Amino acid sequence: MGRKRLITDSYPVVKRREGPAGHSKGELASELGEEPQLPSEEQAELELLRQFDLAWEYGPCTGITRLQRWHRAEQMGLEPPPEVCQVLKSHPGDPRFQYSLWHLYPL
């Protein structure tokens, strides 16, 4: 009787190659001498608007634009962030900025 067979015995052995210049996958970008990429201003603005969409304290955001939601929250005395209004007014025709995360989903 020989050795007991394992399920892994039926698969071929694959030797992995190292990445470029001998770096392994587990090394951090800072160890490789690369600068971490900072988000662009546009990405930071879109993230601010996403956080505004997710903030329940300003009321529901489906069926209206972000600017309409901001004005409604202001009229109700909820003190929405003024930065949100500035970002929305700086991109008046861009649907990525004007509509909430859920504008494509039907009501």
MOPAC internal coordinates of N, CA, C and O (Angstrom, degrees):
PM7 1SCF
backbone

  N    0.0000 0     0.00 0     0.00 0    0    0    0
  C    1.4487 1     0.00 0     0.00 0    1    0    0
  C    1.5207 1   109.21 1     0.00 0    2    1    0
  O    1.2310 1   121.25 1   -47.84 1    3    2    1
  N    1.2595 1   115.21 1   132.16 1    3    2    1
  C    1.4581 1   120.30 1  -178.46 1    5    3    2
  C    1.5298 1   111.39 1   -94.59 1    6    5    3
  O    1.2310 1   122.38 1    16.05 1    7    6    5
  N    1.2760 1   113.05 1  -163.95 1    7    6    5
  C    1.4562 1   120.47 1   179.63 1    9    7    6
  C    1.5299 1   109.86 1   -69.84 1   10    9    7
  O    1.2310 1   120.88 1   -33.02 1   11   10    9
  N    1.3344 1   115.92 1   146.98 1   11   10    9
  C    1.4674 1   121.26 1   178.36 1   13   11   10
  C    1.5293 1   109.03 1   -70.21 1   14   13   11
  O    1.2310 1   120.32 1   -47.28 1   15   14   13
  N    1.3258 1   117.00 1   132.72 1   15   14   13
  C    1.4659 1   121.19 1  -177.46 1   17   15   14
  C    1.5246 1   110.67 1   -77.56 1   18   17   15
  O    1.2310 1   121.53 1   -38.27 1   19   18   17
  N    1.3146 1   114.69 1   141.73 1   19   18   17
  C    1.4590 1   122.23 1   176.54 1   21   19   18
  C    1.5212 1   109.50 1  -105.26 1   22   21   19
  O    1.2310 1   120.11 1   -22.88 1   23   22   21
  N    1.2985 1   117.40 1   157.12 1   23   22   21
  C    1.4578 1   120.55 1   178.80 1   25   23   22
  C    1.5223 1   111.19 1   -63.13 1   26   25   23
  O    1.2310 1   120.30 1   149.45 1   27   26   25
  N    1.3234 1   117.04 1   -30.55 1   27   26   25
  C    1.4629 1   120.02 1   179.84 1   29   27   26
  C    1.5158 1   112.97 1   -72.00 1   30   29   27
  O    1.2310 1   119.58 1   166.76 1   31   30   29
  N    1.3192 1   118.42 1   -13.24 1   31   30   29
  C    1.4553 1   121.30 1   178.50 1   33   31   30
  C    1.5299 1   112.10 1   -66.45 1   34   33   31
  O    1.2310 1   119.80 1   157.80 1   35   34   33
  N    1.3207 1   117.99 1   -22.20 1   35   34   33
  C    1.4572 1   120.44 1  -177.17 1   37   35   34
  C    1.5327 1   112.63 1   -84.59 1   38   37   35
  O    1.2310 1   119.91 1   173.34 1   39   38   37
  N    1.3383 1   117.77 1    -6.66 1   39   38   37
  C    1.4655 1   121.63 1  -179.84 1   41   39   38
  C    1.5241 1   109.42 1  -103.62 1   42   41   39
  O    1.2310 1   120.43 1   -39.33 1   43   42   41
  N    1.3443 1   116.78 1   140.67 1   43   42   41
  C    1.4722 1   118.65 1   179.80 1   45   43   42
  C    1.5280 1   110.89 1   -70.55 1   46   45   43
  O    1.2310 1   120.94 1   -28.45 1   47   46   45
  N    1.3231 1   115.80 1   151.55 1   47   46   45
  C    1.4551 1   121.82 1   177.74 1   49   47   46
  C    1.5265 1   107.87 1   -80.65 1   50   49   47
  O    1.2310 1   120.47 1   -51.75 1   51   50   49
  N    1.3320 1   116.71 1   128.25 1   51   50   49
  C    1.4544 1   122.23 1  -179.75 1   53   51   50
  C    1.5184 1   107.71 1  -115.89 1   54   53   51
  O    1.2310 1   120.60 1   -55.92 1   55   54   53
  N    1.3240 1   116.46 1   124.08 1   55   54   53
  C    1.4595 1   120.25 1   177.85 1   57   55   54
  C    1.5204 1   108.04 1   -89.97 1   58   57   55
  O    1.2310 1   121.02 1   -49.48 1   59   58   57
  N    1.3133 1   115.65 1   130.52 1   59   58   57
  C    1.4614 1   120.66 1  -178.98 1   61   59   58
  C    1.5176 1   110.41 1   -86.86 1   62   61   59
  O    1.2310 1   122.00 1   -39.43 1   63   62   61
  N    1.3374 1   113.78 1   140.57 1   63   62   61
  C    1.4613 1   119.28 1   175.95 1   65   63   62
  C    1.5175 1   109.05 1   -89.51 1   66   65   63
  O    1.2310 1   120.90 1   -26.43 1   67   66   65
  N    1.3316 1   115.88 1   153.57 1   67   66   65
  C    1.4546 1   119.86 1   174.80 1   69   67   66
  C    1.5114 1   109.15 1   -76.45 1   70   69   67
  O    1.2310 1   121.03 1   -22.07 1   71   70   69
  N    1.3326 1   115.63 1   157.93 1   71   70   69
  C    1.4512 1   121.14 1   178.01 1   73   71   70
  C    1.5167 1   111.23 1   -69.35 1   74   73   71
  O    1.2310 1   120.03 1     8.14 1   75   74   73
  N    1.3340 1   117.55 1  -171.86 1   75   74   73
  C    1.4634 1   120.54 1  -178.60 1   77   75   74
  C    1.5284 1   111.26 1   -61.36 1   78   77   75
  O    1.2310 1   120.59 1   -41.34 1   79   78   77
  N    1.3095 1   116.49 1   138.66 1   79   78   77
  C    1.4676 1   124.76 1   177.06 1   81   79   78
  C    1.5188 1   112.52 1    57.53 1   82   81   79
  O    1.2310 1   119.89 1  -151.47 1   83   82   81
  N    1.3160 1   117.81 1    28.53 1   83   82   81
  C    1.4578 1   121.19 1   174.70 1   85   83   82
  C    1.5142 1   115.20 1    77.25 1   86   85   83
  O    1.2310 1   119.16 1  -165.28 1   87   86   85
  N    1.3138 1   119.20 1    14.72 1   87   86   85
  C    1.4614 1   120.88 1   179.26 1   89   87   86
  C    1.5229 1   110.15 1   -83.98 1   90   89   87
  O    1.2310 1   121.30 1   -37.94 1   91   90   89
  N    1.2867 1   115.13 1   142.06 1   91   90   89
  C    1.4580 1   118.61 1   176.36 1   93   91   90
  C    1.5209 1   109.45 1   -92.65 1   94   93   91
  O    1.2310 1   120.58 1   -15.95 1   95   94   93
  N    1.3274 1   116.49 1   164.05 1   95   94   93
  C    1.4596 1   120.90 1  -177.33 1   97   95   94
  C    1.5184 1   112.65 1   -66.03 1   98   97   95
  O    1.2310 1   119.49 1   154.04 1   99   98   97
  N    1.3131 1   118.57 1   -25.96 1   99   98   97
  C    1.4519 1   121.33 1  -173.42 1  101   99   98
  C    1.5175 1   115.18 1   -80.00 1  102  101   99
  O    1.2310 1   119.39 1   174.22 1  103  102  101
  N    1.3261 1   118.77 1    -5.78 1  103  102  101
  C    1.4518 1   120.22 1  -177.89 1  105  103  102
  C    1.5229 1   110.67 1   -76.48 1  106  105  103
  O    1.2310 1   121.06 1   -34.54 1  107  106  105
  N    1.3166 1   115.57 1   145.46 1  107  106  105
  C    1.4504 1   121.29 1   178.86 1  109  107  106
  C    1.5158 1   110.69 1   -81.77 1  110  109  107
  O    1.2310 1   120.58 1   -22.74 1  111  110  109
  N    1.3289 1   116.49 1   157.26 1  111  110  109
  C    1.4533 1   121.39 1  -179.96 1  113  111  110
  C    1.5283 1   110.90 1   -61.22 1  114  113  111
  O    1.2310 1   119.81 1   143.27 1  115  114  113
  N    1.3251 1   117.96 1   -36.73 1  115  114  113
  C    1.4605 1   120.11 1  -179.59 1  117  115  114
  C    1.5216 1   110.83 1   -66.63 1  118  117  115
  O    1.2310 1   119.82 1   148.96 1  119  118  117
  N    1.3330 1   117.94 1   -31.04 1  119  118  117
  C    1.4583 1   121.00 1   176.89 1  121  119  118
  C    1.5206 1   110.99 1   -70.54 1  122  121  119
  O    1.2310 1   120.38 1   153.24 1  123  122  121
  N    1.3163 1   116.88 1   -26.76 1  123  122  121
  C    1.4515 1   121.66 1  -179.24 1  125  123  122
  C    1.5223 1   111.92 1   -85.14 1  126  125  123
  O    1.2310 1   120.24 1   175.85 1  127  126  125
  N    1.3303 1   117.15 1    -4.15 1  127  126  125
  C    1.4503 1   120.90 1  -179.95 1  129  127  126
  C    1.5102 1   113.51 1    85.24 1  130  129  127
  O    1.2310 1   119.46 1  -167.93 1  131  130  129
  N    1.3186 1   118.64 1    12.07 1  131  130  129
  C    1.4541 1   121.72 1   179.57 1  133  131  130
  C    1.5258 1   109.22 1   -93.79 1  134  133  131
  O    1.2310 1   120.96 1   -34.81 1  135  134  133
  N    1.3108 1   115.77 1   145.19 1  135  134  133
  C    1.4528 1   121.01 1   176.22 1  137  135  134
  C    1.5233 1   109.08 1   -82.05 1  138  137  135
  O    1.2310 1   119.45 1   -45.34 1  139  138  137
  N    1.3357 1   118.66 1   134.66 1  139  138  137
  C    1.4593 1   118.93 1   174.84 1  141  139  138
  C    1.5276 1   109.54 1   -66.59 1  142  141  139
  O    1.2310 1   121.02 1   -41.19 1  143  142  141
  N    1.3252 1   115.66 1   138.81 1  143  142  141
  C    1.4569 1   119.99 1  -177.51 1  145  143  142
  C    1.5164 1   110.08 1   -79.02 1  146  145  143
  O    1.2310 1   121.28 1   -51.14 1  147  146  145
  N    1.3173 1   115.16 1   128.86 1  147  146  145
  C    1.4536 1   120.60 1   175.96 1  149  147  146
  C    1.5211 1   108.07 1   -88.05 1  150  149  147
  O    1.2310 1   120.07 1   -34.42 1  151  150  149
  N    1.3334 1   117.47 1   145.58 1  151  150  149
  C    1.4656 1   118.95 1   179.58 1  153  151  150
  C    1.5293 1   110.31 1   -66.40 1  154  153  151
  O    1.2310 1   121.39 1   -34.63 1  155  154  153
  N    1.2980 1   114.94 1   145.37 1  155  154  153
  C    1.4576 1   119.28 1   178.82 1  157  155  154
  C    1.5281 1   108.94 1   -69.96 1  158  157  155
  O    1.2310 1   121.41 1   -12.47 1  159  158  157
  N    1.3061 1   114.90 1   167.53 1  159  158  157
  C    1.4748 1   120.15 1  -179.31 1  161  159  158
  C    1.5255 1   110.54 1   -61.44 1  162  161  159
  O    1.2310 1   120.97 1   140.85 1  163  162  161
  N    1.3298 1   115.74 1   -39.15 1  163  162  161
  C    1.4660 1   119.62 1   179.97 1  165  163  162
  C    1.5302 1   110.90 1   -64.22 1  166  165  163
  O    1.2310 1   120.43 1   137.40 1  167  166  165
  N    1.3318 1   116.79 1   -42.60 1  167  166  165
  C    1.4648 1   120.07 1   178.41 1  169  167  166
  C    1.5258 1   111.07 1   -64.32 1  170  169  167
  O    1.2310 1   120.31 1   141.99 1  171  170  169
  N    1.3208 1   117.00 1   -38.01 1  171  170  169
  C    1.4569 1   120.81 1   178.66 1  173  171  170
  C    1.5314 1   110.40 1   -65.61 1  174  173  171
  O    1.2310 1   120.64 1   140.44 1  175  174  173
  N    1.3279 1   116.38 1   -39.56 1  175  174  173
  C    1.4712 1   120.08 1   178.01 1  177  175  174
  C    1.5253 1   110.81 1   -65.74 1  178  177  175
  O    1.2310 1   120.36 1   136.99 1  179  178  177
  N    1.3440 1   116.91 1   -43.01 1  179  178  177
  C    1.4677 1   119.76 1   178.92 1  181  179  178
  C    1.5237 1   111.07 1   -64.42 1  182  181  179
  O    1.2310 1   119.96 1   144.04 1  183  182  181
  N    1.3269 1   117.69 1   -35.96 1  183  182  181
  C    1.4671 1   120.71 1   177.00 1  185  183  182
  C    1.5248 1   110.53 1   -66.07 1  186  185  183
  O    1.2310 1   119.82 1   140.72 1  187  186  185
  N    1.3323 1   117.95 1   -39.28 1  187  186  185
  C    1.4683 1   121.73 1   176.20 1  189  187  186
  C    1.5285 1   109.91 1   -59.93 1  190  189  187
  O    1.2310 1   120.47 1   137.52 1  191  190  189
  N    1.3339 1   116.71 1   -42.48 1  191  190  189
  C    1.4628 1   120.49 1   179.87 1  193  191  190
  C    1.5305 1   111.47 1   -69.32 1  194  193  191
  O    1.2310 1   119.92 1   143.84 1  195  194  193
  N    1.3321 1   117.77 1   -36.16 1  195  194  193
  C    1.4701 1   120.26 1   176.01 1  197  195  194
  C    1.5296 1   110.45 1   -62.52 1  198  197  195
  O    1.2310 1   120.88 1   137.91 1  199  198  197
  N    1.3231 1   115.91 1   -42.09 1  199  198  197
  C    1.4623 1   119.47 1   178.76 1  201  199  198
  C    1.5285 1   110.45 1   -64.74 1  202  201  199
  O    1.2310 1   120.19 1   144.20 1  203  202  201
  N    1.3359 1   117.24 1   -35.80 1  203  202  201
  C    1.4687 1   121.04 1   175.65 1  205  203  202
  C    1.5206 1   110.11 1   -64.46 1  206  205  203
  O    1.2310 1   120.18 1   139.18 1  207  206  205
  N    1.3314 1   117.27 1   -40.82 1  207  206  205
  C    1.4706 1   120.63 1   177.57 1  209  207  206
  C    1.5241 1   111.59 1   -61.56 1  210  209  207
  O    1.2310 1   120.31 1   143.34 1  211  210  209
  N    1.3118 1   117.01 1   -36.66 1  211  210  209
  C    1.4609 1   121.46 1  -175.88 1  213  211  210
  C    1.5226 1   113.42 1   -84.30 1  214  213  211
  O    1.2310 1   119.94 1   171.00 1  215  214  213
  N    1.3284 1   117.71 1    -9.00 1  215  214  213
  C    1.4624 1   121.41 1  -178.96 1  217  215  214
  C    1.5344 1   108.99 1   -81.71 1  218  217  215
  O    1.2310 1   120.49 1   -72.88 1  219  218  217
  N    1.3144 1   116.67 1   107.12 1  219  218  217
  C    1.4627 1   121.43 1  -176.01 1  221  219  218
  C    1.5240 1   112.49 1   -69.43 1  222  221  219
  O    1.2310 1   119.61 1   158.83 1  223  222  221
  N    1.3344 1   118.35 1   -21.17 1  223  222  221
  C    1.4660 1   119.80 1  -174.45 1  225  223  222
  C    1.5271 1   114.02 1   -67.99 1  226  225  223
  O    1.2310 1   119.92 1   169.03 1  227  226  225
  N    1.3472 1   117.76 1   -10.97 1  227  226  225
  C    1.4627 1   120.43 1   178.51 1  229  227  226
  C    1.5292 1   112.08 1  -100.18 1  230  229  227
  O    1.2310 1   120.02 1  -169.69 1  231  230  229
  N    1.2971 1   117.57 1    10.31 1  231  230  229
  C    1.4496 1   122.32 1   176.63 1  233  231  230
  C    1.5181 1   112.69 1    89.86 1  234  233  231
  O    1.2310 1   120.65 1    -5.09 1  235  234  233
  N    1.3426 1   116.37 1   174.91 1  235  234  233
  C    1.4604 1   120.24 1  -177.93 1  237  235  234
  C    1.5279 1   111.66 1   -66.30 1  238  237  235
  O    1.2310 1   121.14 1   -26.92 1  239  238  237
  N    1.3350 1   115.43 1   153.08 1  239  238  237
  C    1.4667 1   119.20 1  -177.44 1  241  239  238
  C    1.5225 1   112.59 1  -120.66 1  242  241  239
  O    1.2310 1   119.60 1  -173.61 1  243  242  241
  N    1.3182 1   118.37 1     6.39 1  243  242  241
  C    1.4603 1   119.06 1   179.72 1  245  243  242
  C    1.5234 1   109.79 1   -84.91 1  246  245  243
  O    1.2310 1   121.40 1   -39.76 1  247  246  245
  N    1.3137 1   114.94 1   140.24 1  247  246  245
  C    1.4574 1   120.51 1   176.73 1  249  247  246
  C    1.5185 1   114.77 1    87.09 1  250  249  247
  O    1.2310 1   119.13 1   175.23 1  251  250  249
  N    1.3245 1   119.27 1    -4.77 1  251  250  249
  C    1.4703 1   122.04 1   178.90 1  253  251  250
  C    1.5261 1   108.91 1  -135.82 1  254  253  251
  O    1.2310 1   120.87 1   -17.60 1  255  254  253
  N    1.3223 1   115.95 1   162.40 1  255  254  253
  C    1.4536 1   119.94 1   177.25 1  257  255  254
  C    1.5258 1   109.34 1   -78.63 1  258  257  255
  O    1.2310 1   121.37 1   -13.27 1  259  258  257
  N    1.3071 1   114.98 1   166.73 1  259  258  257
  C    1.4701 1   119.61 1   178.62 1  261  259  258
  C    1.5297 1   111.07 1   -63.42 1  262  261  259
  O    1.2310 1   120.28 1   141.61 1  263  262  261
  N    1.3299 1   117.07 1   -38.39 1  263  262  261
  C    1.4571 1   120.15 1  -179.89 1  265  263  262
  C    1.5276 1   111.13 1   -66.40 1  266  265  263
  O    1.2310 1   120.27 1   139.64 1  267  266  265
  N    1.3372 1   117.08 1   -40.36 1  267  266  265
  C    1.4705 1   120.11 1   176.17 1  269  267  266
  C    1.5258 1   110.22 1   -62.35 1  270  269  267
  O    1.2310 1   120.21 1   138.99 1  271  270  269
  N    1.3143 1   117.20 1   -41.01 1  271  270  269
  C    1.4608 1   121.10 1   178.27 1  273  271  270
  C    1.5262 1   110.84 1   -64.77 1  274  273  271
  O    1.2310 1   120.49 1   139.80 1  275  274  273
  N    1.3294 1   116.66 1   -40.20 1  275  274  273
  C    1.4589 1   120.54 1   179.60 1  277  275  274
  C    1.5273 1   110.06 1   -63.52 1  278  277  275
  O    1.2310 1   120.17 1   134.08 1  279  278  277
  N    1.3589 1   117.28 1   -45.92 1  279  278  277
  C    1.4635 1   121.19 1   179.41 1  281  279  278
  C    1.5325 1   111.18 1   -63.76 1  282  281  279
  O    1.2310 1   120.23 1   139.56 1  283  282  281
  N    1.3274 1   117.17 1   -40.44 1  283  282  281
  C    1.4663 1   120.13 1   178.04 1  285  283  282
  C    1.5226 1   111.08 1   -62.23 1  286  285  283
  O    1.2310 1   120.58 1   136.32 1  287  286  285
  N    1.3217 1   116.50 1   -43.68 1  287  286  285
  C    1.4658 1   120.25 1   178.81 1  289  287  286
  C    1.5221 1   110.75 1   -64.21 1  290  289  287
  O    1.2310 1   120.27 1   142.38 1  291  290  289
  N    1.3241 1   117.10 1   -37.62 1  291  290  289
  C    1.4635 1   120.46 1   178.41 1  293  291  290
  C    1.5252 1   111.00 1   -66.49 1  294  293  291
  O    1.2310 1   120.22 1   137.89 1  295  294  293
  N    1.3333 1   117.18 1   -42.11 1  295  294  293
  C    1.4627 1   121.22 1   178.72 1  297  295  294
  C    1.5180 1   111.88 1   -64.15 1  298  297  295
  O    1.2310 1   120.66 1   149.95 1  299  298  297
  N    1.3311 1   116.35 1   -30.05 1  299  298  297
  C    1.4634 1   120.32 1   179.96 1  301  299  298
  C    1.5314 1   111.85 1   -85.95 1  302  301  299
  O    1.2310 1   120.24 1  -179.39 1  303  302  301
  N    1.3414 1   117.15 1     0.61 1  303  302  301
  C    1.4536 1   120.70 1   178.19 1  305  303  302
  C    1.5161 1   114.36 1    76.33 1  306  305  303
  O    1.2310 1   120.16 1  -153.94 1  307  306  305
  N    1.3271 1   117.30 1    26.06 1  307  306  305
  C    1.4643 1   121.17 1  -176.99 1  309  307  306
  C    1.5292 1   113.14 1   -89.40 1  310  309  307
  O    1.2310 1   120.18 1   177.61 1  311  310  309
  N    1.3159 1   117.26 1    -2.39 1  311  310  309
  C    1.4642 1   124.03 1   177.54 1  313  311  310
  C    1.5330 1   113.40 1    51.64 1  314  313  311
  O    1.2310 1   120.30 1  -114.42 1  315  314  313
  N    1.3379 1   117.03 1    65.58 1  315  314  313
  C    1.4735 1   118.89 1   176.12 1  317  315  314
  C    1.5300 1   110.01 1   -68.12 1  318  317  315
  O    1.2310 1   119.64 1   -23.40 1  319  318  317
  N    1.3243 1   118.29 1   156.60 1  319  318  317
  C    1.4601 1   120.74 1  -177.80 1  321  319  318
  C    1.5311 1   112.01 1   -62.35 1  322  321  319
  O    1.2310 1   119.79 1   -51.34 1  323  322  321
  N    1.3282 1   118.00 1   128.66 1  323  322  321
  C    1.4731 1   119.52 1   179.99 1  325  323  322
  C    1.5235 1   112.77 1   -66.07 1  326  325  323
  O    1.2310 1   120.18 1   156.19 1  327  326  325
  N    1.3462 1   117.25 1   -23.81 1  327  326  325
  C    1.4688 1   119.86 1   178.90 1  329  327  326
  C    1.5201 1   110.73 1   -62.79 1  330  329  327
  O    1.2310 1   120.48 1   146.48 1  331  330  329
  N    1.3346 1   116.69 1   -33.52 1  331  330  329
  C    1.4633 1   120.88 1   179.97 1  333  331  330
  C    1.5244 1   109.94 1   -63.14 1  334  333  331
  O    1.2310 1   120.54 1   135.33 1  335  334  333
  N    1.3157 1   116.57 1   -44.67 1  335  334  333
  C    1.4662 1   120.44 1   179.61 1  337  335  334
  C    1.5281 1   110.50 1   -64.19 1  338  337  335
  O    1.2310 1   120.01 1   139.75 1  339  338  337
  N    1.3178 1   117.60 1   -40.25 1  339  338  337
  C    1.4675 1   120.87 1   178.94 1  341  339  338
  C    1.5270 1   110.99 1   -62.52 1  342  341  339
  O    1.2310 1   120.51 1   136.60 1  343  342  341
  N    1.3327 1   116.64 1   -43.40 1  343  342  341
  C    1.4652 1   120.28 1   179.40 1  345  343  342
  C    1.5248 1   110.20 1   -64.31 1  346  345  343
  O    1.2310 1   120.29 1   136.36 1  347  346  345
  N    1.3307 1   117.05 1   -43.64 1  347  346  345
  C    1.4657 1   120.31 1  -178.53 1  349  347  346
  C    1.5260 1   111.60 1   -64.54 1  350  349  347
  O    1.2310 1   120.19 1   141.41 1  351  350  349
  N    1.3193 1   117.24 1   -38.59 1  351  350  349
  C    1.4637 1   120.23 1   179.70 1  353  351  350
  C    1.5217 1   111.89 1   -74.20 1  354  353  351
  O    1.2310 1   119.68 1   157.89 1  355  354  353
  N    1.3299 1   118.21 1   -22.11 1  355  354  353
  C    1.4588 1   120.07 1   179.00 1  357  355  354
  C    1.5362 1   112.49 1   -82.07 1  358  357  355
  O    1.2310 1   120.03 1   167.66 1  359  358  357
  N    1.3390 1   117.55 1   -12.34 1  359  358  357
  C    1.4720 1   122.26 1   178.19 1  361  359  358
  C    1.5376 1   109.03 1  -130.50 1  362  361  359
  O    1.2310 1   119.71 1  -113.65 1  363  362  361
  N    1.3400 1   118.16 1    66.35 1  363  362  361
  C    1.4743 1   119.67 1  -172.16 1  365  363  362
  C    1.5215 1   115.65 1   -67.78 1  366  365  363
  O    1.2310 1   118.78 1   149.79 1  367  366  365
  N    1.3250 1   119.92 1   -30.21 1  367  366  365
  C    1.4583 1   120.32 1  -175.68 1  369  367  366
  C    1.5108 1   114.76 1  -104.71 1  370  369  367
  O    1.2310 1   119.73 1  -177.92 1  371  370  369
  N    1.3149 1   118.12 1     2.08 1  371  370  369
  C    1.4624 1   121.44 1  -175.22 1  373  371  370
  C    1.5301 1   110.04 1   -91.74 1  374  373  371
  O    1.2310 1   119.80 1   -66.14 1  375  374  373
  N    1.3438 1   117.98 1   113.86 1  375  374  373
  C    1.4726 1   119.76 1  -178.04 1  377  375  374
  C    1.5301 1   113.20 1   -64.35 1  378  377  375
  O    1.2310 1   119.67 1   155.14 1  379  378  377
  N    1.3505 1   118.23 1   -24.86 1  379  378  377
  C    1.4707 1   119.41 1   177.33 1  381  379  378
  C    1.5192 1   110.99 1   -61.92 1  382  381  379
  O    1.2310 1   120.75 1   150.06 1  383  382  381
  N    1.3358 1   116.17 1   -29.94 1  383  382  381
  C    1.4573 1   120.77 1  -178.68 1  385  383  382
  C    1.5286 1   112.23 1   -94.01 1  386  385  383
  O    1.2310 1   119.83 1   147.29 1  387  386  385
  N    1.3142 1   117.94 1   -32.71 1  387  386  385
  C    1.4579 1   120.74 1  -172.35 1  389  387  386
  C    1.5267 1   114.17 1   -81.95 1  390  389  387
  O    1.2310 1   119.97 1   146.96 1  391  390  389
  N    1.3223 1   117.66 1   -33.04 1  391  390  389
  C    1.4559 1   120.53 1  -175.03 1  393  391  390
  C    1.5224 1   111.45 1  -100.54 1  394  393  391
  O    1.2310 1   120.75 1   -30.37 1  395  394  393
  N    1.3211 1   116.17 1   149.63 1  395  394  393
  C    1.4597 1   121.12 1  -178.33 1  397  395  394
  C    1.5271 1   111.26 1   -74.24 1  398  397  395
  O    1.2310 1   121.28 1    -4.10 1  399  398  397
  N    1.3067 1   115.15 1   175.90 1  399  398  397
  C    1.4582 1   121.14 1  -179.98 1  401  399  398
  C    1.5227 1   112.46 1   -58.73 1  402  401  399
  O    1.2310 1   120.24 1   150.20 1  403  402  401
  N    1.3117 1   117.14 1   -29.80 1  403  402  401
  C    1.4606 1   121.55 1  -171.95 1  405  403  402
  C    1.5166 1   113.48 1  -106.13 1  406  405  403
  O    1.2310 1   119.45 1  -159.76 1  407  406  405
  N    1.3360 1   118.65 1    20.24 1  407  406  405
  C    1.4663 1   119.68 1  -175.51 1  409  407  406
  C    1.5314 1   112.73 1   -68.37 1  410  409  407
  O    1.2310 1   119.26 1   158.10 1  411  410  409
  N    1.3124 1   119.02 1   -21.90 1  411  410  409
  C    1.4606 1   121.24 1   179.98 1  413  411  410
  C    1.5256 1   113.38 1   -82.82 1  414  413  411
  O    1.2310 1   120.42 1   165.31 1  415  414  413
  N    1.3276 1   116.80 1   -14.69 1  415  414  413
  C    1.4629 1   120.55 1  -178.17 1  417  415  414
  C    1.5291 1   109.90 1   -88.72 1  418  417  415
  O    1.2310 1   120.35 1   -46.51 1  419  418  417
  N    1.3257 1   116.94 1   133.49 1  419  418  417
  C    1.4729 1   118.92 1   179.66 1  421  419  418
  C    1.5220 1   111.21 1   -68.12 1  422  421  419
  O    1.2310 1   121.64 1   -27.44 1  423  422  421
  N    1.3204 1   114.47 1   152.56 1  423  422  421
  C    1.4718 1   119.68 1   179.02 1  425  423  422
  C    1.4904 1   112.55 1   -73.66 1  426  425  423
  O    1.2310 1   120.10 1   180.00 1  427  426  425

